Amino acid sequence: MSRERKESTEEKKDLRIRSKAISESENRTPNRAYLRALGFQDEDFKKPMIGVASTWSEVTPCNIHIGDLARDSKLGISEAGGSPLIFNTITVSDGISMGTDGMRYSLPSRDLIADSIESVVGAENLDAFVAIGGCDKNIPGCMMGIARLNLPSVFVYGGTILPGKLHGKNLDAVSAFEGVGQYNNGEIDKDELHKIECAACPGAGSCGGMFTANTMASAVEAMGMSLPGSSSNPAVSADKSRDSRKAGQAVYNLLEKGIYPKDIMTKKAFQNAINVVMALGGSTNAILHLMAIAHTIDVNLSLDDFEYARKRVPHIADLRPSGKYVMADLHNIGGVPAVMKLLLDKGLLYGDCLTVTGKTIAENLAVQPCLLDEQEIIDFDNPKHPTGPLVILKGNLAPEGAVAKISGLSVTHITGPARVFDKEEEATNAILNNEIKPGDVLVIRYAGPKGAPGMPEMLSASSILVGKGLGESVCLLTDGRFSGGSHGLVVGHASPEAQVGGPMALLEEGDMVTIDAEKLEISFNVSDEVLEQRRQNWKEPELKAKRGTLFKYAKLVSSASKGAVTD
């Protein structure tokens, strides 16, 4: 046992009797009275109280089934010997809010989820908990809550949606966004667009490709904080129900053994997570969220760690949005555990990292079957790209860094005139009105964590570009974010953001911008003297939010280069 793990375990031994401090003292009779109203009997007070943080909601298909999974986890906790208590936290639908002002609430919801889990578990003196998340921000929000509390915890992923079907082809949520571009371009008619809309999302579960939810679920499993298979078991499956039930049993085992998140979420565990994200061709949002989780658990993670991993790990998965297959297809050939086994065999995972099973990564994977028909979906020897697809760019336009995703691209370099917009809606209208031409660098600024506020995703604009056939001839650059479903020549997270006077705020229409994923460059051809003159004339805009949650978020949030954290 490492010194760090010993210290963590010793510091937290007293937390294993948090609930008993309430339940066994005669002075705590009033506290017990409340629990009796919930159905507690005398014997229940002798057991640890273990929470189930559920993100069940009817506002998104990602989470519509999570109430059932929470009850499965509750059953597992009871079977193991604990007293389970389900509580809820929020979720918002990224897909429904996409392209609207509502998208500003998406990233802040991550921190609200973490806040609410911390508040309930802390106030109720729970001994341990299972957290279950589906939609994009649920997963990092739950993990940040787990990191803050450092109690025995297991994360359960709600699971991927099954693919939609139309004309014998698989569809997913992004198909609908791309369909808008195809319709606008005259490639399909209104009836066909309606058919795509009706078929894209057939039921419960998170967006089906290697988009943000599936990316982050894979990262959490690679980190060791969910049970093997949790990230690739489909939402509507017996495997997902069993996964949830076993998580309840596993968290009790962690409590008995005195294993805490800090014992599992080490620097090497984060490196494992990054390597799996690179291999699978994951979302750019993984960088933002893993940075935030690492900050919360006090692990020193930087953008350089992602660039180091990119150079070592090939992109081996032919998964949407840049590939052909979806997460359910990966599940059918062995899922994320089989991919991890392959990476371990290739020397690209740390096998000695502890996991929520109480065993190491290597011990878990020793009993894992190898990939089936791996060359269809996963091909290590003939990768989609010899290095990872998430590239960190730096230069005078983003000195703190920006993030590009190059998976599936034949063009990774562009120098062209800036077409500058301060609002996504205006940029989208320009695309639809055929005002954006091949060779342009389309810039959407004041979309960062403070500027929007909330750092919205640009899936609508990026998908319409792809639908109109401009995905590789126009670069979309922003200080906001991109959906995991975005593909094409897209660059986001440009830092410092425009709202705080980052160089993007000084960019003017027609300035020549260079994006080069091979040279890791993001720059514009403007002299220092001209930039200084522009800076003297620039005035910081007022925050767009004046009160409420977005105002508080804008006042507290850090740069995207640091994970956009609020503490």
PyMOL commands that set and color helices and strands:
alter all, ss='L'
color gray80, all
select helices_A, chain A and resi 3-23+26-36+42-46+66-80+94-97+101-124+138-149+173-184+190-199+212-223+238-257+261-264+267-280+285-296+303-312+327-332+335-345+361-366+374-377+424-432+459-467+498-500+503-506+528-537+548-556+560-562
alter helices_A, ss='H'
color red, helices_A
select strands_A, chain A and resi 49-54+83-88+128-133+153-157+164-166+169-171+390-395+398-405+413-421+441-444+475-478+490-495+512-516+521-524
alter strands_A, ss='S'
color yellow, strands_A
deselect
rebuild
show_as cartoon
